[in-house]
Amino acid sequence: MKPNAVLKVHSAVMNNVGKVIVGKERVTELAVISLLCGGHMLIDDVPGTGKTMLAKSFAASLSLDFKRVQCVPDMLPGDIVGVNFFDMKESEFRFIKGPVFTNILLADEINRAMPKTQSGLLECMEEHQVTVEGKTYKLAEPFMVIATQNPIETKGTFDLPEAQLDRFLVKTSMGYPTFDESVEILSRKINGLNIGNCETVDSALIATAREELASVYVHKDLMGYATQICEATRKDKTVILGASPRAMIALIRVSQGYAAIDGRDYVLPDDIKRAALPVLSHRIIFQNSFFHRGNLGEELILKILETTPVPSERIDFTRR
């Protein structure tokens, strides 16, 4: 079965976001894959590169509920998940739902929230539910968190703990635009092109696309290949925390996503290679990493991809 619904969602979102964001197709593709995989996305880059605008235009492309939270140091977990409120008139407690009760949640500058508040998202992101004073409330489906953060600024920020980072299916960055892209950005800004020009994707099509993506075939040898890559991150002498079992599952899921948006119902080794950097690099903790600068995680993943044997091309990866 060809992933027709996946291709339709991908094409529509790419076209819509492309009207507002210039030259960030790679990041937009990751957002589409994250949504269809049921995962979450962390965009890490310097101010002014379009992180928030991409998240807003992505959400505007979908016929789904969208809410935004501007994270600040004095924010409490209840400001995100909700609180029990005593109704004086009815003489009973009522649960007031927080902004997490939505389909797409933009957590802007997530590293400005204190660790206590960040931890309020752990259950939401992993189990798609909220527990307040012993009572559990299910979140809407689909549910996706798009979080942004600034890696340079340190005043008034709190690093995301390892458990929080592991909840994000992928981590990516925007990067500065090229010269031609910069000129196009200025031209669009002057002409007043905005998110309101986007056309939405039917939510029923999104549900079908998620089913199609989950059915993309992964050969047993490719599962072994993905496992070898993840195990290699744990064996490196410079690493104190490598890729978790959750990371292995995420690597396969995102590989299925890349296969589907390419129109295939089976995964190839190149799909796993393509998924490795955004899925694994943010989950690796190095010894004395505080004293190092640069993308150590990406460098290690690239080295592992170069040295890990790729399954033979003679294998029929389409055979179930």
C-alpha positions as CSV (number, residue, x, y, z in Angstrom):
1,M,0.0,0.0,0.0
2,K,1.5,3.3,-1.1
3,P,1.5,6.1,1.5
4,N,-0.9,8.3,-0.5
5,A,-2.3,10.1,2.6
6,V,1.2,10.8,3.9
7,L,2.2,12.3,0.6
8,K,-0.9,14.5,0.5
9,V,-0.3,15.8,4.1
10,H,3.4,16.3,3.4
11,S,2.8,18.2,0.1
12,A,0.1,20.4,1.6
13,V,2.1,21.3,4.7
14,M,5.3,21.9,2.7
15,N,3.4,24.2,0.3
16,N,1.7,26.1,3.1
17,V,4.8,26.6,5.3
18,G,6.8,27.5,2.2
19,K,4.6,30.5,1.7
20,V,5.8,31.9,5.0
21,I,9.2,30.3,5.8
22,V,11.9,30.5,3.2
23,G,14.3,27.6,2.5
24,K,13.6,25.4,5.6
25,E,12.3,22.3,3.9
26,R,14.4,20.0,6.0
27,V,13.0,21.3,9.3
28,T,9.4,21.3,7.9
29,E,9.7,17.7,6.9
30,L,10.8,16.7,10.4
31,A,7.8,18.5,11.8
32,V,5.5,16.5,9.5
33,I,7.2,13.3,10.4
34,S,7.1,14.0,14.1
35,L,3.3,14.7,13.9
36,L,2.6,11.5,12.0
37,C,4.8,9.5,14.3
38,G,3.1,10.8,17.4
39,G,6.3,12.4,18.6
40,H,7.5,15.9,19.6
41,M,10.0,18.3,18.2
42,L,12.7,20.6,19.7
43,I,14.0,23.5,17.6
44,D,17.3,24.8,19.0
45,D,18.8,27.9,17.5
46,V,19.7,31.5,18.0
47,P,17.1,34.3,18.1
48,G,15.5,35.6,14.9
49,T,16.0,32.5,12.8
50,G,12.2,31.8,12.4
51,K,11.7,29.0,15.1
52,T,8.4,30.3,16.4
53,M,7.2,31.4,13.0
54,L,7.8,27.9,11.6
55,A,5.9,26.3,14.5
56,K,3.0,28.7,14.1
57,S,2.8,28.3,10.3
58,F,3.0,24.5,10.7
59,A,0.1,24.5,13.1
60,A,-1.8,26.9,10.9
61,S,-1.5,24.3,8.0
62,L,-3.4,21.7,10.1
63,S,-7.1,21.7,10.9
64,L,-6.2,21.0,14.5
65,D,-6.4,23.0,17.8
66,F,-3.3,25.0,18.6
67,K,-2.1,26.8,21.7
68,R,1.0,28.6,22.6
69,V,2.8,28.9,26.0
70,Q,5.5,31.5,26.4
71,C,7.8,29.9,29.1
72,V,9.1,32.1,31.9
73,P,10.9,31.4,35.1
74,D,7.9,32.1,37.4
75,M,5.7,29.7,35.5
76,L,4.2,26.7,37.5
77,P,3.3,23.2,36.3
78,G,-0.4,24.1,36.8
79,D,0.0,26.9,34.2
80,I,0.6,24.2,31.6
81,V,-1.4,21.2,32.7
82,G,-4.2,22.9,34.6
83,V,-5.4,23.2,38.2
84,N,-8.2,22.2,40.5
85,F,-10.3,25.3,41.3
86,F,-12.8,25.5,44.1
87,D,-16.1,26.8,42.8
88,M,-17.7,28.7,45.7
89,K,-21.1,28.8,44.0
90,E,-21.3,25.0,43.5
91,S,-19.2,24.2,46.6
92,E,-17.0,21.8,44.7
93,F,-13.7,21.5,43.0
94,R,-13.6,22.0,39.2
95,F,-10.6,21.1,37.0
96,I,-9.5,24.0,34.8
97,K,-7.7,22.6,31.8
98,G,-4.3,24.1,30.9
99,P,-3.0,24.9,27.4
100,V,-1.7,21.3,27.1
101,F,-5.2,20.3,26.3
102,T,-4.8,20.9,22.6
103,N,-3.5,19.1,19.5
104,I,-0.4,21.3,18.8
105,L,1.3,22.9,21.8
106,L,4.1,25.5,21.1
107,A,6.3,25.7,24.2
108,D,8.2,28.8,23.2
109,E,11.7,29.2,24.9
110,I,11.1,26.1,26.9
111,N,14.5,26.4,28.7
112,R,13.2,29.6,30.4
113,A,10.8,27.5,32.5
114,M,12.2,26.1,35.8
115,P,12.9,22.4,36.0
116,K,9.8,21.9,38.2
117,T,7.6,23.3,35.4
118,Q,9.5,21.4,32.6
119,S,8.8,18.2,34.5
120,G,5.1,18.9,34.2
121,L,5.4,18.0,30.5
122,L,7.0,14.6,31.0
123,E,3.8,12.6,31.5
124,C,2.0,14.7,28.8
125,M,4.7,14.0,26.2
126,E,5.2,10.3,26.9
127,E,1.7,9.1,27.8
128,H,-0.5,11.8,26.3
129,Q,-2.3,12.3,29.6
130,V,-2.3,14.6,32.6
131,T,-2.6,13.5,36.3
132,V,-3.7,16.1,38.8
133,E,-4.3,15.2,42.4
134,G,-4.7,11.5,41.6
135,K,-7.1,11.9,38.7
136,T,-6.0,11.3,35.1
137,Y,-7.2,13.2,32.1
138,K,-6.5,12.1,28.5
139,L,-5.2,14.5,26.0
140,A,-6.6,15.0,22.5
141,E,-5.2,13.0,19.6
142,P,-3.1,13.8,17.8
143,F,-1.0,15.6,20.4
144,M,2.4,17.2,19.6
145,V,4.7,19.5,21.4
146,I,6.9,21.8,19.4
147,A,9.4,23.5,21.7
148,T,11.9,26.2,20.9
149,Q,15.0,27.2,22.8
150,N,18.0,29.5,22.5
151,P,21.3,27.6,23.0
152,I,23.4,30.7,23.4
153,E,21.6,32.7,26.1
154,T,22.3,31.5,29.7
155,K,20.7,34.2,31.9
156,G,17.3,33.2,33.2
157,T,17.5,29.8,31.5
158,F,17.5,26.2,32.7
159,D,19.0,23.3,30.7
160,L,16.6,20.6,29.8
161,P,17.4,17.4,31.8
162,E,18.2,14.2,30.0
163,A,14.8,12.7,30.7
164,Q,13.1,15.7,29.1
165,L,15.4,15.6,26.0
166,D,14.7,11.9,25.6
167,R,11.0,12.7,25.2
168,F,11.6,14.7,22.1
169,L,11.5,12.5,19.0
170,V,13.8,14.8,17.1
171,K,15.9,17.9,17.7
172,T,16.9,20.2,14.9
173,S,18.0,23.8,14.2
174,M,17.0,26.4,11.6
175,G,20.3,27.8,10.6
176,Y,20.9,31.2,9.0
177,P,19.4,31.8,5.5
178,T,21.6,32.0,2.4
179,F,22.0,35.4,0.7
180,D,19.2,34.6,-1.8
181,E,16.9,33.4,0.9
182,S,17.5,36.5,2.9
183,V,16.5,38.7,-0.1
184,E,13.4,36.6,-0.5
185,I,12.6,37.0,3.2
186,L,12.8,40.8,2.9
187,S,10.6,40.8,-0.2
188,R,7.9,38.7,1.5
189,K,8.0,40.9,4.6
190,I,7.5,44.0,2.6
191,N,4.7,42.5,0.6
192,G,2.9,41.5,3.8
193,L,2.7,37.7,3.2
194,N,1.5,36.1,6.5
195,I,0.2,32.9,8.1
196,G,-3.4,33.8,7.1
197,N,-2.6,32.7,3.5
198,C,-2.3,29.0,4.6
199,E,-4.9,26.4,3.7
200,T,-5.6,23.7,6.3
201,V,-5.2,19.9,6.0
202,D,-8.2,17.8,6.9
203,S,-7.8,16.1,10.3
204,A,-9.2,12.9,8.9
205,L,-6.4,12.8,6.3
206,I,-3.9,13.2,9.2
207,A,-5.3,10.1,11.0
208,T,-5.1,8.0,7.8
209,A,-1.5,9.2,7.2
210,R,-0.5,8.1,10.7
211,E,-1.9,4.6,10.0
212,E,0.0,4.5,6.7
213,L,3.3,5.5,8.2
214,A,3.0,2.9,11.0
215,S,2.5,0.2,8.3
216,V,5.7,1.0,6.4
217,Y,7.8,-2.2,6.3
218,V,11.2,-2.4,8.1
219,H,13.4,-5.4,7.2
220,K,14.8,-7.4,10.2
221,D,18.4,-6.6,9.0
222,L,17.6,-2.9,9.1
223,M,16.3,-3.2,12.6
224,G,19.7,-4.8,13.4
225,Y,21.4,-1.9,11.7
226,A,19.6,0.6,13.8
227,T,20.4,-1.3,16.9
228,Q,24.1,-1.4,16.1
229,I,24.1,2.4,15.6
230,C,22.4,2.9,19.0
231,E,24.7,0.4,20.8
232,A,27.7,2.1,19.4
233,T,26.8,5.4,21.1
234,R,26.8,3.6,24.4
235,K,30.2,1.9,23.9
236,D,32.1,5.1,23.0
237,K,34.6,5.9,25.7
238,T,33.8,9.6,25.7
239,V,30.1,9.0,26.4
240,I,28.5,8.6,29.8
241,L,24.9,8.2,28.5
242,G,24.1,6.8,25.0
243,A,20.9,6.2,23.0
244,S,18.1,4.6,25.0
245,P,15.7,1.9,23.9
246,R,13.2,4.8,23.3
247,A,15.8,6.3,20.9
248,M,16.0,3.0,19.0
249,I,12.3,3.0,18.5
250,A,12.4,6.7,17.5
251,L,15.1,6.0,14.9
252,I,13.0,3.3,13.2
253,R,9.8,5.5,13.4
254,V,11.5,8.5,11.8
255,S,13.1,6.2,9.2
256,Q,9.5,5.0,8.3
257,G,8.6,8.7,8.0
258,Y,11.3,9.5,5.6
259,A,10.4,6.4,3.5
260,A,6.8,7.4,3.4
261,I,7.3,11.0,2.3
262,D,9.5,9.6,-0.5
263,G,6.5,7.5,-1.6
264,R,7.8,4.1,-0.4
265,D,6.1,1.6,1.8
266,Y,9.4,0.1,2.9
267,V,12.6,1.5,4.6
268,L,16.0,1.6,3.1
269,P,19.4,2.0,4.9
270,D,19.6,5.6,3.7
271,D,16.4,6.4,5.6
272,I,18.0,5.3,8.8
273,K,21.1,7.3,8.0
274,R,19.0,10.4,7.3
275,A,17.1,10.0,10.6
276,A,20.1,9.3,12.8
277,L,21.3,12.9,13.4
278,P,18.0,14.5,14.4
279,V,16.9,11.5,16.5
280,L,20.1,10.6,18.3
281,S,22.5,13.5,18.6
282,H,20.5,15.3,21.5
283,R,20.3,12.1,23.5
284,I,24.0,11.6,24.1
285,I,25.8,12.9,27.2
286,F,29.5,13.2,27.1
287,Q,32.1,13.2,29.8
288,N,33.1,16.8,30.8
289,S,30.6,18.0,28.1
290,F,30.2,21.3,30.0
291,F,33.7,22.3,29.0
292,H,33.2,21.4,25.3
293,R,31.7,23.5,22.6
294,G,30.3,22.4,19.3
295,N,28.0,19.7,18.2
296,L,29.7,16.7,19.8
297,G,26.6,14.5,19.4
298,E,26.4,15.1,15.7
299,E,30.1,14.5,15.2
300,L,29.9,11.1,17.1
301,I,26.8,10.0,15.1
302,L,28.5,10.8,11.8
303,K,31.6,8.8,12.9
304,I,29.4,5.9,13.9
305,L,27.5,6.0,10.5
306,E,30.9,5.8,8.7
307,T,32.1,2.8,10.6
308,T,28.9,0.7,11.1
309,P,28.5,-1.9,8.3
310,V,25.5,-1.2,6.1
311,P,23.2,-4.2,5.3
312,S,24.0,-5.6,1.9
313,E,22.3,-4.1,-1.2
314,R,21.6,-7.7,-2.3
315,I,18.9,-7.9,0.5
316,D,15.4,-7.4,-0.8
317,F,14.3,-4.7,1.7
318,T,10.8,-4.7,0.2
319,R,10.1,-8.4,1.0
320,R,7.9,-8.9,4.0
